[in-house]
Amino acid sequence: MQEVTVNHREKAHALLKADADKILRLIEVQIDNLTMPQCPLYEEVLDTQMFGLSREIDFAVRLNLISESEGKEILEDLERKLNILHEAAQNSV
């Protein structure tokens, strides 16, 4: 039973990380092709996606699939990458 639990935890972490990577790619596409970071559409997409990911993380934490610190790390890593992307977009304007 413990092996199954570990497998579920690893899978949950991998899925949440993959969702964070999808958000990063989505924002990269928006910045590169569609809108600038000052655009309300950009902000709305970013806020919606980040909220959805935070809810997924909360759910996984409540199920004891990941720790609270792991969830926080996933969000902080994504926010750090998004800030770098945002700054690069601002500097290229």
CNS distance restraints for C-alpha pairs under 8 A (distance, minus, plus):
assign (resid   1 and name CA) (resid   5 and name CA) 6.44 0.50 0.50
assign (resid   2 and name CA) (resid   6 and name CA) 6.21 0.50 0.50
assign (resid   3 and name CA) (resid   7 and name CA) 6.14 0.50 0.50
assign (resid   4 and name CA) (resid   8 and name CA) 6.16 0.50 0.50
assign (resid   5 and name CA) (resid   9 and name CA) 6.20 0.50 0.50
assign (resid   5 and name CA) (resid  65 and name CA) 7.95 0.50 0.50
assign (resid   6 and name CA) (resid  10 and name CA) 6.16 0.50 0.50
assign (resid   7 and name CA) (resid  11 and name CA) 6.06 0.50 0.50
assign (resid   8 and name CA) (resid  12 and name CA) 5.99 0.50 0.50
assign (resid   8 and name CA) (resid  65 and name CA) 6.69 0.50 0.50
assign (resid   9 and name CA) (resid  13 and name CA) 6.16 0.50 0.50
assign (resid   9 and name CA) (resid  64 and name CA) 7.93 0.50 0.50
assign (resid   9 and name CA) (resid  65 and name CA) 4.52 0.50 0.50
assign (resid   9 and name CA) (resid  66 and name CA) 6.02 0.50 0.50
assign (resid  10 and name CA) (resid  14 and name CA) 6.14 0.50 0.50
assign (resid  10 and name CA) (resid  65 and name CA) 8.00 0.50 0.50
assign (resid  11 and name CA) (resid  15 and name CA) 6.06 0.50 0.50
assign (resid  12 and name CA) (resid  16 and name CA) 6.15 0.50 0.50
assign (resid  12 and name CA) (resid  60 and name CA) 7.05 0.50 0.50
assign (resid  12 and name CA) (resid  65 and name CA) 6.28 0.50 0.50
assign (resid  12 and name CA) (resid  66 and name CA) 7.13 0.50 0.50
assign (resid  13 and name CA) (resid  17 and name CA) 6.11 0.50 0.50
assign (resid  13 and name CA) (resid  65 and name CA) 7.70 0.50 0.50
assign (resid  13 and name CA) (resid  66 and name CA) 6.57 0.50 0.50
assign (resid  14 and name CA) (resid  18 and name CA) 6.08 0.50 0.50
assign (resid  15 and name CA) (resid  19 and name CA) 6.20 0.50 0.50
assign (resid  16 and name CA) (resid  20 and name CA) 6.25 0.50 0.50
assign (resid  16 and name CA) (resid  53 and name CA) 7.49 0.50 0.50
assign (resid  16 and name CA) (resid  56 and name CA) 7.43 0.50 0.50
assign (resid  16 and name CA) (resid  57 and name CA) 7.06 0.50 0.50
assign (resid  16 and name CA) (resid  74 and name CA) 7.69 0.50 0.50
assign (resid  17 and name CA) (resid  21 and name CA) 6.23 0.50 0.50
assign (resid  17 and name CA) (resid  74 and name CA) 6.56 0.50 0.50
assign (resid  18 and name CA) (resid  22 and name CA) 6.22 0.50 0.50
assign (resid  19 and name CA) (resid  23 and name CA) 6.37 0.50 0.50
assign (resid  19 and name CA) (resid  53 and name CA) 7.14 0.50 0.50
assign (resid  20 and name CA) (resid  24 and name CA) 6.40 0.50 0.50
assign (resid  20 and name CA) (resid  53 and name CA) 7.10 0.50 0.50
assign (resid  20 and name CA) (resid  74 and name CA) 7.34 0.50 0.50
assign (resid  20 and name CA) (resid  75 and name CA) 7.64 0.50 0.50
assign (resid  20 and name CA) (resid  78 and name CA) 6.24 0.50 0.50
assign (resid  21 and name CA) (resid  25 and name CA) 6.24 0.50 0.50
assign (resid  21 and name CA) (resid  78 and name CA) 7.62 0.50 0.50
assign (resid  22 and name CA) (resid  26 and name CA) 6.06 0.50 0.50
assign (resid  23 and name CA) (resid  27 and name CA) 6.21 0.50 0.50
assign (resid  23 and name CA) (resid  46 and name CA) 7.81 0.50 0.50
assign (resid  23 and name CA) (resid  49 and name CA) 6.55 0.50 0.50
assign (resid  23 and name CA) (resid  50 and name CA) 7.78 0.50 0.50
assign (resid  24 and name CA) (resid  28 and name CA) 6.14 0.50 0.50
assign (resid  24 and name CA) (resid  78 and name CA) 7.10 0.50 0.50
assign (resid  24 and name CA) (resid  81 and name CA) 7.52 0.50 0.50
assign (resid  24 and name CA) (resid  82 and name CA) 6.62 0.50 0.50
assign (resid  25 and name CA) (resid  29 and name CA) 6.20 0.50 0.50
assign (resid  26 and name CA) (resid  30 and name CA) 6.32 0.50 0.50
assign (resid  27 and name CA) (resid  31 and name CA) 6.12 0.50 0.50
assign (resid  27 and name CA) (resid  42 and name CA) 7.65 0.50 0.50
assign (resid  27 and name CA) (resid  46 and name CA) 7.16 0.50 0.50
assign (resid  27 and name CA) (resid  82 and name CA) 7.87 0.50 0.50
assign (resid  28 and name CA) (resid  32 and name CA) 5.98 0.50 0.50
assign (resid  28 and name CA) (resid  85 and name CA) 7.31 0.50 0.50
assign (resid  29 and name CA) (resid  33 and name CA) 5.73 0.50 0.50
assign (resid  29 and name CA) (resid  34 and name CA) 7.15 0.50 0.50
assign (resid  30 and name CA) (resid  34 and name CA) 4.76 0.50 0.50
assign (resid  30 and name CA) (resid  35 and name CA) 5.50 0.50 0.50
assign (resid  30 and name CA) (resid  36 and name CA) 7.39 0.50 0.50
assign (resid  30 and name CA) (resid  42 and name CA) 7.05 0.50 0.50
assign (resid  31 and name CA) (resid  35 and name CA) 5.49 0.50 0.50
assign (resid  31 and name CA) (resid  36 and name CA) 5.46 0.50 0.50
assign (resid  31 and name CA) (resid  37 and name CA) 6.72 0.50 0.50
assign (resid  31 and name CA) (resid  89 and name CA) 6.96 0.50 0.50
assign (resid  35 and name CA) (resid  39 and name CA) 6.25 0.50 0.50
assign (resid  35 and name CA) (resid  41 and name CA) 7.63 0.50 0.50
assign (resid  35 and name CA) (resid  42 and name CA) 6.56 0.50 0.50
assign (resid  36 and name CA) (resid  42 and name CA) 7.00 0.50 0.50
assign (resid  36 and name CA) (resid  89 and name CA) 7.67 0.50 0.50
assign (resid  37 and name CA) (resid  42 and name CA) 5.84 0.50 0.50
assign (resid  37 and name CA) (resid  43 and name CA) 7.06 0.50 0.50
assign (resid  37 and name CA) (resid  86 and name CA) 6.69 0.50 0.50
assign (resid  37 and name CA) (resid  89 and name CA) 7.57 0.50 0.50
assign (resid  37 and name CA) (resid  90 and name CA) 7.80 0.50 0.50
assign (resid  38 and name CA) (resid  42 and name CA) 7.19 0.50 0.50
assign (resid  38 and name CA) (resid  43 and name CA) 7.44 0.50 0.50
assign (resid  39 and name CA) (resid  43 and name CA) 6.58 0.50 0.50
assign (resid  40 and name CA) (resid  44 and name CA) 6.03 0.50 0.50
assign (resid  41 and name CA) (resid  45 and name CA) 6.11 0.50 0.50
assign (resid  42 and name CA) (resid  46 and name CA) 6.10 0.50 0.50
assign (resid  43 and name CA) (resid  47 and name CA) 5.96 0.50 0.50
assign (resid  44 and name CA) (resid  48 and name CA) 5.99 0.50 0.50
assign (resid  45 and name CA) (resid  49 and name CA) 6.00 0.50 0.50
assign (resid  46 and name CA) (resid  50 and name CA) 6.00 0.50 0.50
assign (resid  47 and name CA) (resid  51 and name CA) 5.99 0.50 0.50
assign (resid  48 and name CA) (resid  52 and name CA) 6.17 0.50 0.50
assign (resid  49 and name CA) (resid  53 and name CA) 6.22 0.50 0.50
assign (resid  50 and name CA) (resid  54 and name CA) 6.10 0.50 0.50
assign (resid  51 and name CA) (resid  55 and name CA) 6.26 0.50 0.50
assign (resid  52 and name CA) (resid  56 and name CA) 6.31 0.50 0.50
assign (resid  53 and name CA) (resid  57 and name CA) 6.16 0.50 0.50
assign (resid  54 and name CA) (resid  58 and name CA) 6.11 0.50 0.50
assign (resid  54 and name CA) (resid  75 and name CA) 7.37 0.50 0.50
assign (resid  55 and name CA) (resid  59 and name CA) 6.16 0.50 0.50
assign (resid  56 and name CA) (resid  60 and name CA) 6.26 0.50 0.50
assign (resid  57 and name CA) (resid  61 and name CA) 6.11 0.50 0.50
assign (resid  57 and name CA) (resid  71 and name CA) 5.66 0.50 0.50
assign (resid  58 and name CA) (resid  62 and name CA) 6.16 0.50 0.50
assign (resid  58 and name CA) (resid  71 and name CA) 7.65 0.50 0.50
assign (resid  59 and name CA) (resid  63 and name CA) 6.32 0.50 0.50
assign (resid  60 and name CA) (resid  64 and name CA) 6.24 0.50 0.50
assign (resid  60 and name CA) (resid  65 and name CA) 5.17 0.50 0.50
assign (resid  60 and name CA) (resid  66 and name CA) 5.92 0.50 0.50
assign (resid  61 and name CA) (resid  65 and name CA) 5.84 0.50 0.50
assign (resid  61 and name CA) (resid  66 and name CA) 5.17 0.50 0.50
assign (resid  61 and name CA) (resid  67 and name CA) 5.66 0.50 0.50
assign (resid  61 and name CA) (resid  68 and name CA) 5.90 0.50 0.50
assign (resid  61 and name CA) (resid  71 and name CA) 7.36 0.50 0.50
assign (resid  66 and name CA) (resid  70 and name CA) 6.16 0.50 0.50
assign (resid  66 and name CA) (resid  71 and name CA) 6.79 0.50 0.50
assign (resid  67 and name CA) (resid  71 and name CA) 6.41 0.50 0.50
assign (resid  68 and name CA) (resid  72 and name CA) 6.17 0.50 0.50
assign (resid  69 and name CA) (resid  73 and name CA) 6.03 0.50 0.50
assign (resid  70 and name CA) (resid  74 and name CA) 6.30 0.50 0.50
assign (resid  71 and name CA) (resid  75 and name CA) 6.43 0.50 0.50
assign (resid  72 and name CA) (resid  76 and name CA) 6.02 0.50 0.50
assign (resid  73 and name CA) (resid  77 and name CA) 5.92 0.50 0.50
assign (resid  74 and name CA) (resid  78 and name CA) 6.27 0.50 0.50
assign (resid  75 and name CA) (resid  79 and name CA) 6.09 0.50 0.50
assign (resid  76 and name CA) (resid  80 and name CA) 6.03 0.50 0.50
assign (resid  77 and name CA) (resid  81 and name CA) 6.29 0.50 0.50
assign (resid  78 and name CA) (resid  82 and name CA) 6.08 0.50 0.50
assign (resid  79 and name CA) (resid  83 and name CA) 6.07 0.50 0.50
assign (resid  80 and name CA) (resid  84 and name CA) 6.39 0.50 0.50
assign (resid  81 and name CA) (resid  85 and name CA) 6.23 0.50 0.50
assign (resid  82 and name CA) (resid  86 and name CA) 5.98 0.50 0.50
assign (resid  83 and name CA) (resid  87 and name CA) 6.06 0.50 0.50
assign (resid  84 and name CA) (resid  88 and name CA) 6.15 0.50 0.50
assign (resid  85 and name CA) (resid  89 and name CA) 6.23 0.50 0.50
assign (resid  86 and name CA) (resid  90 and name CA) 6.21 0.50 0.50
assign (resid  87 and name CA) (resid  91 and name CA) 6.13 0.50 0.50
assign (resid  88 and name CA) (resid  92 and name CA) 6.25 0.50 0.50
assign (resid  89 and name CA) (resid  93 and name CA) 6.62 0.50 0.50
